[in-house]
């Protein structure tokens, strides 16, 4: 039994290691091909480049003098953090606006409170697409489909 398991596991393990090794070799070959300018199959410090068209050093060198000060480094990463934070704030404000608009539609009597009856009526009217006071078989869709339709309608109404 032990021999049988070893006979099965050993080739599988060797195959997995070989596949991983091949992937690593392909990556190494591409990197060498990309950076080895003199064709000696070695990457010298002069040939080595960081990732991307402009690496992090170039982006952080705000005054373009070829050096990065601590202030430039901090400013660069602070700018990145601020852009990310603004993006999150914009998303939060958009969601709050959508929630407020949705709440206003559900609050039928505009008293600032949504009762169970108002929520039920709003759900019914959302499904009654042709506004005939009935929900037909054609108007019954999976919840995610109705949500996609409403989002499209919301975008259309805003524009």
JOLINHU-V374511 format. One record per pair of residues at least 24 apart in sequence whose ideal C-beta (glycine too) atoms are under 10 Angstrom apart, sorted by the first residue. I is the first residue (numbers start at 1). J is the second residue. D is the distance in Angstrom with one decimal. If there is no record, write none. Layout:
I_J_D ; I_J_D
//
This chain:
97_158_9.8 ; 98_151_9.2 ; 98_154_7.3 ; 98_158_9.8 ; 101_154_7.9 ; 101_157_9.5 ; 101_158_9.3 ; 102_150_9.1 ; 102_154_8.8 ; 126_150_6.9 ; 129_153_9.9
//
